[in-house]
Amino acid sequence: MATTIEDVLAVLAKNAKRMRGDRTQADLAEASGLTVSQISQIESGRPENPPSVRTLVALANGLGVDVSELLKRAAG
């Protein structure tokens, strides 16, 4: 089965929200060097303007995880 950009963005959105935990979007924006708007867009999973690789790296660094963890589907 082929993976679509919508599938990848949905996984990214779910993982980013989960990994952010109790932190606010503003806290994560400060830790990652991204804007609150960028964090919000990533967490919404909207496909209109997918994040760049540079943005994914910044997000992963802000969360303290590997980029691969952001894109990993849940088992099951």
Secondary structure in CASP SS format (residue, H / E / C, confidence):
PFRMAT SS
TARGET T0000
AUTHOR 0000-0000-0000
METHOD secondary structure of the structure
MODEL  1
M C 1.00
A C 1.00
T C 1.00
T C 1.00
I H 1.00
E H 1.00
D H 1.00
V H 1.00
L H 1.00
A H 1.00
V H 1.00
L H 1.00
A H 1.00
K H 1.00
N H 1.00
A H 1.00
K H 1.00
R H 1.00
M H 1.00
R H 1.00
G C 1.00
D C 1.00
R C 1.00
T C 1.00
Q H 1.00
A H 1.00
D H 1.00
L H 1.00
A H 1.00
E H 1.00
A H 1.00
S H 1.00
G C 1.00
L C 1.00
T C 1.00
V H 1.00
S H 1.00
Q H 1.00
I H 1.00
S H 1.00
Q H 1.00
I H 1.00
E H 1.00
S H 1.00
G C 1.00
R C 1.00
P C 1.00
E C 1.00
N C 1.00
P C 1.00
P C 1.00
S C 1.00
V H 1.00
R H 1.00
T H 1.00
L H 1.00
V H 1.00
A H 1.00
L H 1.00
A H 1.00
N H 1.00
G H 1.00
L H 1.00
G C 1.00
V C 1.00
D C 1.00
V H 1.00
S H 1.00
E H 1.00
L H 1.00
L C 1.00
K C 1.00
R C 1.00
A C 1.00
A C 1.00
G C 1.00
END
